[in-house]
C-alpha cells in the first residue's frame, strides 16, 4: 500500500486530544453525601467497573475515527500488479478530439460531451501521478482544478486537436508519460502515421467514443456551368449533396439563398455514402457581389448545414492581339464583354501582356526571345495563348522554339506550294462542348471554310476543328496552368477564308471566354492552409514581403502570414480561424474581396473505426492500447483502476464513520446501564 499525500499523517497527532479528554475525566471526583451508604456499596462497585470498560471503548473508537479520517486525506491505494503496473504514474497527458464530427450524438449527449466526461473522470484519478497536461490547451503542466476548468472550455473547431497535435513537431523526452486520446476516430480523419506521431514513443491509450447511427446530408461542392457569369443571364448552378452518415436520408429539404432572398428549394433522398447533384438556373440582377448559401435542414449534426459561396459577374476579358495588322478589332472592340488592345511586335508592352487573359499571336513573322518568354509567362499564370502561324519560312525556327517552350513538342512544316492548296474544314459535331449553343437544334448543311495548312503537330491535343481528311485545323493544348490554341493555317486571304466565314465569330468568342479564369474561387475550406489572391496594381508597392492583408469576420480580425509574389499575395490561414462564413479581405481599411469559407467536408463523413478495427489497423504495437467503449465512462474507469491501483480512501472514510457511530452507541448504552443500576440499588 502507498500514500499519495503522506504528509497528512501528521494529523495523527490529533489522537492525543481524546486521550487527554479521557485522562481528565478519570481525575474528576464527585462527593455524594448520604446518611447511610452501606446498602448501595455493591451496586456502586458494579457500575464503576462497567463505566471504566465503556470509557476505554469510547476512547478506542475516537482514536480509530481520527486515524480513519487522517488516512482518508492521505489517500492510500494498493499498487497494481502486472505489465501495466504504474503506467502513467509520472504524468498523464489527455487529448480530447474537438473536431466538428464530435457533434453527432452518442450514448448520452454528443460525442464531445461524452469525451469530456471521460477525460474528467480520468483526470480525477490521475492526480496520483501529480502531473496533468490537457493537450487541447497547450503542453504545460496544470493542477487538477485548472484541468477541470479547461475541460469546460473545450468546443468544436474546424481543425481538431488530433490534427494539431499530429502536425506539431514538439517532442518531449519523457517516455514514461501516458497519453490518452478520446475521439470518434473518423476513417477520413485518422491514419496510422497520425497515430504514430501522436504516440511519439510514449505509451498511448486510444479511447473510442461510440456514436449512434444517423444520416448526415452535407454540400460536397458547388460550381457553375460557365465561369464567365454575366448580368441578367441564366447560369447553371450545380449543387452536389452527399450523405456522410450510415442511415438513409429521406426527403431532406434544401434551400438556396442569394443574400436574404431564397432563389431555389428542393428535396433530396440519398442513400448512405451516395451523392446527388442538382442543377439550378439562377441569374444575377446586377454587378454586385452575391453572398450565397445552400442550407440543408438536417439534424442532429448541424455544423455542415450551411454551405457558403460567392458569385460575381465576370470582369471584362482582356484580349491582346499582336501582329502587323489587327484582324479581331471589330470582333472584340465593339463588345463590352471584352477589353481589346492591339500592338505590333516592335511596340509591345509587356505590362499589357501580363494583364491579358488572352494573347493572340497573329502571323508575326519572327518571335524573338523576349516575346517567347512573355507568352510562356502568360500560360504559367493561367492565361491563354492563340497562335496563328506565319507562312514565312524565315519565321519557322522561332515558332519551333516557341512550341517547344510551351510544351507542344516539335511541329512539321508543310512544303509551300504556289498557289497554296485549299482544303475544306469538316463540320464540327454539335455534341462538342466547345460548340455548345453555337448551332441550332436542327443542324443544316453549310459551306465550311477552306484553308491551306502550313504546319502539323505531333503532340495530341483537343481538336476543335478538323479538315475533311482528318487532319487538325484548330487544336487546344494544356500548357502550365493555362492553355495554347494553335491554328494550322494563317489568316491571310491566300491561305484561308476563315475570317470571312460565319464560324469565325463564335470560335473566337469561345476562345476568349475559355481564357477567363475567376481570380477567386466561389468557396474555400478552413483547412486549406494556404491560398493565393490577386493584388491591385499598387497594393503591394513598397514592400515585397508584407501586403498588410487582414481577414475580417464581423468584429473579429485575423492577421495571416503573407508574402507578396509578383501581382499576387499568398496567405497562410491562422489556426484560430475556425468559424465558417464570409470573411472580408482588407488592406489598410479597404475591402479587396469577400471570401466564403466552409468546414472541411471530411468532417461530414461520419464513418469511424471501432475498437476492433483500430487494433487491426495498429497491428502489434506494444506502446498503444485500445480500450473498449463503455457507458458513462466505465471503460476508461476500469482501465485506470487496473493501471493505477485500487484507491482505499473511500474505505477509510467509511471506517471513520463506523467508529463515530460505535462511539455514539457506546455512550447511549452506558447511560441506560447506569440508570438501570441506580434504580436497582434504590429498590
C-alpha positions in Angstrom: 0.0 0.0 0.0 1.2 3.5 -0.8 0.0 7.0 0.1 -0.5 9.9 -2.3 -0.3 12.6 0.4 1.8 11.1 3.2 2.3 14.5 5.0 -1.4 14.3 6.1 -0.1 11.6 8.6 0.9 14.5 10.8 -2.8 14.6 11.6 -2.4 11.5 13.7 -1.1 13.8 16.4 -4.8 14.6 16.8 -5.1 11.3 18.6 -3.8 13.0 21.7 -7.0 15.0 22.0 -9.4 12.2 23.0 -6.6 10.7 25.2 -6.2 13.9 27.1 -10.0 14.2 27.5 -10.1 10.6 28.8 -7.4 11.3 31.4 -9.1 14.4 32.6 -12.4 12.6 33.1 -10.5 10.0 35.4 -9.3 12.7 37.7 -12.7 14.3 38.2 -14.0 13.5 41.8 -17.6 13.5 42.8 -18.6 13.6 46.5 -22.2 12.5 47.4 -23.4 12.8 51.0 -25.8 10.1 52.3 -26.9 9.3 55.8 -26.3 5.6 55.3 -24.5 4.3 52.2 -23.9 0.7 53.2 -26.9 -0.6 51.3 -25.7 0.8 47.9 -22.0 -0.2 48.1 -22.4 -3.4 46.0 -24.2 -1.5 43.2 -21.6 1.3 43.2 -18.7 -1.2 42.6 -20.6 -2.9 39.7 -21.3 0.5 38.0 -17.7 1.7 38.4 -16.3 -1.4 36.6 -18.8 -1.1 33.8 -18.0 2.6 33.4 -14.3 2.0 33.2 -14.6 -0.5 30.4 -17.1 1.7 28.5 -14.7 4.7 28.7 -11.9 2.7 27.2 -14.1 1.5 24.3 -15.2 5.1 23.6 -11.5 6.2 23.7 -10.7 3.5 21.2 -13.4 4.4 18.8 -12.4 8.0 18.9 -8.8 7.1 18.2 -9.8 4.9 15.3 -12.1 7.5 13.8 -9.4 10.1 13.8 -7.0 7.6 12.3 -9.5 6.7 9.5 -10.0 10.4 8.6 -6.3 11.1 8.5 -5.7 8.1 6.2 -8.6 9.2 4.0 -6.9 12.6 3.5 -3.6 10.8 2.8 -5.4 8.8 0.1 -3.9 5.3 0.3 -4.0 2.9 -2.6 -2.9 -0.6 -3.4 -0.5 -0.6 -6.3 -1.4 -2.5 -9.4 0.4 -5.7 -10.5 1.3 -6.9 -13.9 2.9 -5.4 -17.1 0.9 -2.2 -16.9 1.6 -1.5 -13.2 2.4 2.1 -12.6 1.6 3.1 -16.1 1.4 6.9 -16.3 2.3 7.4 -12.7 4.9 10.0 -13.6 2.4 12.0 -15.6 -0.8 11.9 -17.7 -1.5 13.7 -21.0 -5.1 13.9 -22.1 -6.2 14.8 -25.7 -9.9 15.4 -26.4 -10.9 15.4 -30.1 -12.8 18.6 -30.7 -13.3 18.3 -34.4 -16.8 19.1 -35.9 -17.6 15.4 -36.3 -17.8 15.1 -32.5 -21.1 16.9 -32.7 -23.0 13.8 -33.5 -25.0 12.0 -30.8 -23.5 9.3 -28.7 -25.0 7.1 -25.9 -25.6 10.1 -23.7 -25.4 13.6 -25.3 -22.9 14.5 -28.1 -19.6 12.6 -28.6 -17.8 15.8 -27.4 -19.7 15.9 -24.1 -19.0 12.1 -23.6 -15.3 12.6 -24.4 -15.1 15.5 -21.9 -16.9 13.4 -19.2 -14.5 10.5 -19.6 -11.5 12.9 -19.6 -12.8 14.5 -16.4 -13.2 11.0 -14.9 -9.7 10.1 -15.9 -8.3 13.4 -14.6 -9.9 12.9 -11.2 -8.0 9.6 -10.8 -4.8 10.8 -12.5 -4.0 13.2 -9.6 -2.0 10.4 -8.0 0.7 11.0 -10.6 1.0 14.6 -9.7 1.2 15.8 -13.3 -1.6 16.7 -15.8 -1.5 18.0 -19.3 -4.5 18.9 -21.4 -3.1 19.0 -24.9 -6.1 20.9 -26.3 -4.9 23.9 -24.3 -1.1 23.6 -24.6 1.7 21.5 -23.2 2.2 23.0 -19.7 1.6 21.1 -16.5 -1.6 22.2 -14.7 -3.3 21.5 -11.5 -6.4 19.4 -11.0 -8.6 22.5 -10.6 -7.2 24.2 -13.7 -7.6 21.0 -15.7 -11.3 20.7 -14.8 -12.0 24.3 -15.7 -10.2 24.0 -19.0 -12.2 20.9 -19.9 -15.3 23.1 -19.6 -13.9 25.5 -22.3 -13.4 22.8 -25.0 -15.6 23.5 -28.0 -15.8 22.4 -31.6 -13.1 23.6 -34.0 -12.5 23.3 -37.8 -9.1 21.8 -37.2 -9.4 19.2 -34.4 -6.9 18.7 -31.6 -5.8 15.4 -33.2 -4.7 17.2 -36.4 -3.0 20.0 -34.4 -1.0 17.6 -32.2 -0.1 15.2 -35.0 1.1 18.2 -37.2 3.2 19.6 -34.3 6.9 19.0 -34.2 7.0 19.3 -30.4 8.7 16.3 -28.8 9.1 15.7 -25.1 11.6 13.1 -24.0 9.5 11.5 -21.2 8.7 8.1 -22.4 7.0 7.2 -19.0 4.2 9.7 -19.6 1.0 8.1 -20.8 -1.1 9.9 -23.4 -4.9 9.3 -23.5 -6.9 10.2 -26.7 -10.6 10.5 -26.6 -12.1 10.6 -30.1 -14.6 9.1 -32.6 -11.6 8.1 -34.8 -13.1 9.0 -38.1 -11.9 6.9 -41.0 -11.4 10.1 -43.1 -9.5 11.9 -40.3 -7.1 9.4 -38.8 -4.4 7.0 -40.1 -1.5 5.0 -38.8 1.0 7.8 -39.4 -1.0 10.3 -37.4 -1.3 7.8 -34.5 2.4 7.2 -34.6 3.0 11.0 -34.4 0.6 11.3 -31.6 2.2 8.5 -29.7 5.7 10.0 -30.2 7.4 7.0 -28.5 5.1 7.2 -25.5 2.6 4.8 -24.1 -0.6 5.7 -25.9 -4.2 4.8 -24.9 -6.9 5.2 -27.5 -10.5 5.5 -26.1 -13.1 5.4 -29.0 -16.3 7.1 -28.2 -19.2 5.1 -29.7 -21.9 7.0 -31.7 -25.4 6.2 -32.7 -26.1 5.6 -36.4 -27.6 8.6 -38.2 -27.9 10.2 -41.6 -26.0 13.4 -42.5 -26.6 15.4 -45.6 -23.9 18.0 -46.5 -22.9 20.0 -49.5 -20.0 18.4 -51.2 -19.3 21.1 -53.8 -20.9 24.0 -55.7 -19.9 25.0 -59.2 -21.2 26.9 -62.3 -21.7 25.9 -65.8 -19.6 28.8 -67.0 -17.0 30.8 -65.1 -17.9 33.7 -67.3 -21.0 34.9 -65.4 -23.0 37.8 -67.0 -25.7 40.0 -65.5 -29.3 39.2 -66.3 -28.3 35.9 -67.9 -29.2 32.5 -66.6 -26.4 30.3 -65.5 -26.5 26.7 -64.2 -25.6 26.4 -60.5 -24.6 22.8 -59.7 -25.1 21.6 -56.1 -23.7 18.2 -55.2 -25.1 16.8 -52.0 -23.7 13.7 -50.2 -24.9 11.5 -47.3 -21.9 11.0 -45.0 -23.9 9.0 -42.4 -24.9 5.4 -42.1 -28.7 5.8 -42.5 -30.8 6.8 -45.5 -31.7 10.5 -45.6 -35.3 10.8 -46.9 -36.8 14.0 -48.2 -34.2 16.3 -46.8 -35.2 20.0 -47.6 -32.5 22.1 -49.3 -32.8 25.8 -49.9 -30.5 28.2 -51.8 -30.2 31.9 -50.8 -28.7 34.9 -52.5 -28.2 37.2 -49.6 -31.5 37.1 -47.7 -33.5 36.1 -50.8 -34.4 32.5 -51.4 -33.9 31.6 -55.0 -34.5 27.8 -55.0 -35.8 25.0 -52.9 -36.0 21.2 -53.4 -35.8 17.9 -51.5 -33.4 15.0 -51.8 -33.3 11.4 -50.7 -29.8 9.9 -50.6 -28.6 6.5 -49.5 -25.5 6.2 -47.2 -22.3 7.0 -48.9 -24.0 8.2 -52.1 -24.2 11.6 -53.8 -26.8 13.5 -55.8 -26.3 16.6 -58.0 -28.9 19.2 -58.8 -28.7 21.9 -61.4 -30.4 25.2 -60.6 -30.9 28.0 -63.1 -30.0 31.3 -61.4 -29.2 34.8 -62.5 -27.5 37.9 -61.1 -29.6 41.0 -61.2 -26.7 43.5 -61.1 -22.9 43.6 -60.9 -22.7 43.4 -57.1 -21.1 40.6 -55.3 -23.7 37.9 -54.2 -23.2 36.1 -50.9 -24.8 32.8 -51.4 -25.8 30.0 -49.1 -27.0 26.4 -49.5 -28.9 25.4 -46.4 -29.9 21.8 -45.6 -32.4 21.1 -42.9 -30.6 18.1 -41.4 -30.4 17.2 -37.7 -28.8 16.3 -35.3 -25.4 17.1 -37.0 -25.8 20.8 -37.9 -22.3 22.2 -38.3 -22.4 21.4 -42.0 -26.0 22.5 -42.7 -24.9 25.8 -44.3 -22.5 26.0 -47.3 -21.2 29.5 -48.1 -20.2 30.6 -51.6 -19.9 33.9 -53.5 -20.8 34.9 -57.1 -20.0 38.0 -59.0 -20.3 38.9 -62.7 -17.1 38.4 -64.6 -14.9 41.4 -65.3 -14.2 42.3 -68.9 -11.9 39.7 -70.6 -8.6 41.4 -71.5 -7.6 40.4 -75.1 -4.3 41.5 -76.6 -3.6 40.9 -80.3 0.0 41.0 -81.5 0.6 41.3 -85.3 1.2 43.6 -88.2 -2.5 44.4 -88.7 -5.5 43.9 -86.4 -8.0 41.3 -87.5 -10.0 40.9 -84.3 -10.6 44.6 -83.5 -14.1 44.7 -84.7 -14.8 41.3 -83.2 -13.7 42.2 -79.6 -13.5 46.0 -79.7 -17.2 46.6 -80.0 -18.3 44.3 -77.2 -18.5 45.4 -73.6 -17.6 41.8 -72.6 -14.0 42.4 -73.8 -11.2 44.8 -73.2 -9.3 44.7 -76.5 -5.9 46.0 -77.3 -3.6 45.7 -80.3 0.2 46.0 -80.5 2.8 45.5 -83.1 5.7 43.3 -82.0 8.2 46.1 -82.0 6.0 48.3 -79.8 4.8 45.6 -77.5 4.1 46.5 -73.8 5.0 43.5 -71.6 2.9 45.1 -68.8 -0.2 44.7 -71.0 0.8 41.1 -71.7 1.0 40.4 -68.0 -2.6 41.7 -67.5 -4.1 39.9 -70.5 -6.4 36.9 -70.3 -5.9 36.0 -74.0 -2.9 36.8 -76.1 -3.3 36.3 -79.8 -0.2 36.0 -82.0 -1.4 36.8 -85.5 1.1 35.9 -88.2 4.1 37.6 -86.5 7.0 36.9 -88.9 9.5 36.3 -86.2 9.1 35.6 -82.5 12.1 37.0 -80.5 13.2 35.5 -77.2 11.6 38.3 -75.1 8.2 37.7 -76.8 8.5 33.9 -76.3 9.3 34.4 -72.6 6.3 36.7 -72.2 4.0 34.1 -73.8 5.4 31.4 -71.5 4.7 33.6 -68.5 1.1 34.1 -69.7 0.3 30.3 -69.7 2.2 29.8 -66.4 -0.2 32.2 -64.6 -3.2 30.6 -66.2 -3.8 32.7 -69.3 -4.4 31.5 -72.8 -2.4 32.0 -76.0 -3.8 31.7 -79.5 -1.2 31.2 -82.2 -1.9 31.9 -85.9 1.3 30.9 -87.7 3.1 32.8 -90.4 3.7 31.5 -93.9 7.2 32.9 -94.0 9.9 30.3 -94.0 12.2 32.7 -92.1 10.0 32.6 -89.0 9.7 28.8 -88.7 12.6 28.4 -86.4 11.3 31.0 -83.9 7.8 29.3 -83.9 9.5 25.9 -83.4 11.3 27.3 -80.4 8.0 28.7 -79.0 6.2 25.4 -79.3 9.0 23.6 -77.5 9.0 26.1 -74.7 5.2 25.8 -74.3 5.4 22.0 -74.2 3.9 21.3 -77.6 6.9 19.5 -78.8 8.1 19.7 -82.4 5.9 20.6 -85.4 6.2 19.7 -89.0 6.1 22.5 -91.6 4.4 21.8 -94.8 6.2 22.4 -98.1 5.0 25.7 -99.6 3.1 25.5 -102.9 2.2 28.2 -105.3 -0.6 28.8 -105.1 -1.5 27.2 -101.7 -3.8 24.2 -101.9 -7.0 25.0 -100.0 -8.8 22.2 -98.2 -12.3 22.2 -96.7 -12.8 22.2 -92.9 -15.1 19.5 -91.6 -18.4 20.3 -90.0 -18.0 20.2 -86.2 -20.2 18.0 -84.0 -22.9 19.8 -82.1 -22.1 17.5 -79.2 -18.7 19.1 -78.8 -18.7 21.2 -75.6 -16.7 23.9 -77.4 -19.7 24.5 -79.8 -22.4 24.4 -77.2 -25.2 26.8 -78.1 -23.5 27.7 -81.4 -25.6 25.7 -83.7 -29.4 25.4 -83.7 -31.3 22.3 -82.7 -31.6 21.3 -86.4 -28.2 21.4 -88.0 -28.3 22.3 -91.7 -25.6 21.7 -94.2 -23.5 24.8 -94.6 -20.4 25.7 -96.6 -17.4 25.4 -94.4 -14.2 27.5 -94.7 -11.3 26.4 -96.8 -7.7 26.6 -95.5 -4.2 25.7 -96.6 -2.3 24.3 -93.6 1.4 25.3 -93.2 2.2 23.0 -90.2 1.0 20.0 -88.3 1.9 18.9 -84.7 2.9 15.6 -83.3 1.6 16.1 -79.7 -2.0 15.0 -79.3 -4.3 17.8 -78.2 -8.0 18.5 -78.2 -9.1 19.0 -81.8 -11.7 21.8 -82.1 -11.8 21.9 -85.9 -10.6 19.3 -88.3 -10.2 19.1 -92.0 -12.2 16.7 -94.2 -9.2 14.4 -94.4 -9.0 14.2 -90.6 -6.0 16.5 -90.0 -6.4 19.1 -87.3 -7.0 22.8 -88.2 -7.6 24.2 -84.7 -6.4 22.3 -81.6 -6.1 23.2 -77.9 -3.2 22.1 -75.7 -2.7 22.4 -71.9 0.4 24.3 -71.0 1.4 25.2 -67.5 -1.7 26.5 -65.7 -3.2 27.8 -68.9 -3.8 26.6 -72.5 -2.5 27.2 -76.0 -4.7 27.1 -79.1 -3.0 26.7 -82.5 -4.3 27.2 -86.0 -2.6 25.2 -88.7 -3.0 27.9 -91.3 -2.5 31.7 -91.5 -5.5 34.0 -91.7 -4.1 35.6 -94.9 -6.5 35.5 -97.8 -4.3 33.2 -99.8 -4.3 30.6 -97.0 -7.7 30.8 -95.5 -11.2 32.3 -95.9 -11.9 31.7 -92.2 -12.0 35.5 -91.4 -14.9 35.9 -93.8 -16.8 32.8 -92.6 -19.7 32.9 -90.1 -17.8 30.4 -87.9 -15.1 32.9 -87.2 -17.1 35.0 -84.7 -18.3 32.1 -82.4 -15.0 30.4 -82.5 -13.0 33.5 -81.5 -15.6 34.4 -78.9 -15.4 31.0 -77.4 -11.6 31.0 -77.3 -11.8 34.3 -75.4 -14.4 33.2 -72.9 -12.5 30.0 -72.2 -9.5 32.1 -71.4 -11.3 33.7 -68.5 -10.5 32.4 -65.1 -12.0 33.8 -61.9 -9.4 35.3 -59.7 -11.0 33.8 -56.7 -12.9 30.5 -56.0 -16.6 30.5 -55.1 -15.7 28.9 -51.8 -12.7 27.8 -49.7 -12.1 25.4 -46.9 -11.0 26.5 -43.5 -8.4 23.7 -43.6 -6.9 24.9 -46.9 -3.8 26.1 -45.2 -2.6 28.5 -47.9 -4.5 30.5 -50.6 -3.4 32.9 -53.3 -5.2 36.1 -54.2 -4.5 38.8 -56.8 -3.4 42.2 -55.6 -4.4 45.5 -57.1 -1.6 47.1 -59.2 -0.4 49.4 -56.3 -1.4 47.2 -53.4 1.9 45.6 -52.8 4.1 48.5 -53.7 6.9 49.4 -51.3 7.0 46.0 -49.5 7.8 42.7 -51.2 7.1 40.6 -48.1 4.2 42.2 -46.3 1.0 43.3 -48.0 -0.9 44.4 -44.9 -3.7 42.0 -45.5 -6.3 41.4 -42.8 -9.2 38.8 -42.7 -12.2 40.2 -41.0 -15.4 38.4 -40.0 -17.9 40.6 -38.1 -15.8 42.1 -35.2 -13.0 39.5 -35.3 -9.8 40.3 -37.2 -7.2 37.8 -38.2 -3.7 38.6 -39.4 -2.4 35.8 -41.7 1.2 35.1 -42.5 1.5 36.6 -46.0 4.1 37.0 -48.8 3.8 39.1 -52.0 4.8 37.2 -55.1 4.5 39.4 -58.2 0.9 40.6 -58.6 -0.3 38.1 -56.0 -0.2 37.5 -52.3 0.0 34.2 -50.6 -1.9 33.9 -47.3 -1.4 31.2 -44.6 -4.7 30.8 -42.7 -4.2 31.3 -39.0 -5.2 28.4 -36.6 -7.7 30.4 -34.7 -9.8 31.0 -37.9 -12.3 28.1 -37.5 -15.7 29.6 -38.0 -17.4 29.1 -41.4 -18.8 32.1 -43.1 -17.9 35.2 -45.1 -14.6 36.9 -44.5 -13.6 40.3 -45.9 -10.0 40.7 -47.2 -8.9 44.2 -46.2 -5.8 46.1 -46.8 -5.3 49.4 -44.9 -9.0 49.6 -44.3 -10.0 49.0 -47.9 -12.0 45.9 -48.8 -10.3 44.0 -51.6 -12.5 40.9 -51.7 -15.0 38.8 -49.8 -14.3 35.1 -49.4 -16.5 32.3 -48.3 -15.1 29.6 -46.0 -16.6 26.3 -45.1 -15.6 23.4 -42.8 -13.6 20.5 -44.2 -16.0 18.1 -45.8 -14.1 15.2 -44.5 -15.6 16.0 -41.1 -19.0 15.3 -42.5 -18.1 11.7 -43.4 -19.1 10.1 -40.1 -17.8 6.6 -40.7 -15.5 5.8 -37.7 -13.2 2.9 -36.6 -14.4 0.6 -33.9 -12.1 -0.7 -31.2 -11.5 -3.9 -33.1 -10.8 -2.1 -36.3 -8.3 0.1 -34.6 -6.5 -2.9 -33.2 -6.3 -4.4 -36.6 -5.1 -1.2 -38.1 -2.4 -0.8 -35.5 -1.1 -4.3 -35.6 1.4 -5.4 -32.9 2.4 -2.1 -31.3 3.3 -2.7 -27.7 3.1 1.0 -26.7 -0.5 1.5 -28.0 -3.6 0.2 -26.2 -7.1 0.4 -27.5 -10.0 0.5 -25.0 -13.5 -0.9 -25.4 -16.1 1.9 -25.1 -18.3 1.8 -22.0 -21.4 3.6 -20.9 -20.7 6.5 -18.5 -17.0 6.1 -18.8 -16.9 2.6 -17.4 -14.3 1.5 -19.9 -11.8 4.2 -19.0 -12.6 3.9 -15.3 -11.8 0.2 -15.3 -8.6 0.7 -17.3 -7.4 3.5 -15.0 -8.1 1.3 -11.9 -6.3 -1.6 -13.4 -3.2 0.5 -14.1 -3.1 2.9 -11.2 -4.2 0.5 -8.4 -7.1 0.3 -6.1 -7.9 3.5 -4.1 -8.7 3.0 -0.4 -9.7 6.5 0.8 -13.4 5.7 0.5 -13.0 2.7 2.8 -11.1 4.9 5.3 -14.0 7.4 5.3 -16.5 4.6 5.8 -14.4 3.2 8.7 -14.2 6.6 10.4 -18.0 7.0 10.1 -18.5 3.5 11.6 -16.2 4.3 14.5 -18.2 7.5 15.2 -21.4 5.5 15.1 -20.0 3.0 17.5 -18.9 5.8 19.9 -22.5 7.2 19.8 -24.0 3.8 20.6 -21.5 3.1 23.4 -22.3 6.4 25.1 -26.0 5.8 24.8 -26.0 2.3 26.2 -23.7 3.4 29.0 -26.2 6.0 30.1 -29.0 3.4 30.1 -27.0 0.9 32.0 -26.1 3.4 34.7 -29.7 4.4 35.0 -30.8 0.8 35.5 -28.0 0.2 38.0 -29.1 3.2 40.1 -32.7 2.1 40.0 -31.8 -1.4 41.2 -29.8 -0.1 44.1 -32.6 2.1 45.3 -35.0 -0.7 45.3 
